């Protein structure tokens, strides 16, 4: 066979092969073309809405057999796609591919607005709604809209009253799982959020954030009427009632109204006749905390006028009969009492020195541990006490030397 004939035959073979791949099967609805008739038929289900594959377990139907096969793994529990890094298994290959990015650190989907990267395209699309303002998920009850479908589902529970997350300890139910987790810390006593300034711990991160403002002096909430500022929004709301005259707490017995819940709780004692404040020396009871603190008992104290009603007040009062707000005030009162009694219940295990407040002991212990948590951002020098850092900064600002 000569070269010319071979070239003609090869050209004919390539033309035949090329022609065999032409897309002769075209969709009359959208114009898309396919090489195989079976692919066209599968595509046309999108337009007709026919779902030929039915699940015998739950009755759900699917357009494509591949979707049906994947769905069946929900019932069988099959997870054929295995992560070689951590051993986790998945029902779909795409889920495994997305998961692997946790190990590789890959974030291929980029937001052109703010530069943030994402592991999943769906996460990027959801994120972009922050920039566009799009809220595609609408509540049919109140017309409120949401960025995420999960946020809509949680919101709808306010209308249905559904609370699917139940505490196994006390039976209380919650609409959101995170609220249940926070609640369970009441039973476990767990306080994972710790203040780096004073060492105090909290069960909720929001409580720690509010507490930190005590140290920073930050007051974000301002009264538009008089300009007074507050560290907590609840304190601002309470204050604003001075200007508005709103008294939302009503006594069911006499109809009298109050600006604060603690005032209503104190008022209720008039109707119940309860006197929760108790003097352990003379046995006298008091309705008001202020009256108890000014009571001077001569029994058991040698007639020296010792303010004995403060000795065991906390042990005589429960949150049930005076309310959490009043109990909180009593705790502060008893802490203050230590100044007058000279009692120092907090003792250093290293040197034996005692203190009347736990925070003072924690600060003292830094002498032994060498911890210096307060650092100057200008020169890097560290200090044991926050007051020392403040003095150091004042020295610099007044023209003194860092050393």
Beta strands, then each sheet from edge to edge (+ up, - down):
strand 1: 25-26
strand 2: 33-34
strand 3: 53-54
strand 4: 61-62
strand 5: 81-82
strand 6: 89-90
strand 7: 109-110
strand 8: 117-118
strand 9: 137-138
strand 10: 145-146
strand 11: 165-166
strand 12: 173-174
strand 13: 193-194
strand 14: 201-202
strand 15: 221-222
strand 16: 229-230
strand 17: 249-250
strand 18: 257-258
strand 19: 277-278
strand 20: 285-286
strand 21: 346-347
strand 22: 354-355
strand 23: 374-375
strand 24: 382-383
sheet 1: 1+ 2-
sheet 2: 3+ 4-
sheet 3: 5+ 6-
sheet 4: 7+ 8-
sheet 5: 9+ 10-
sheet 6: 11+ 12-
sheet 7: 13+ 14-
sheet 8: 15+ 16-
sheet 9: 17+ 18-
sheet 10: 19+ 20-
sheet 11: 21+ 22-
sheet 12: 23+ 24-
end
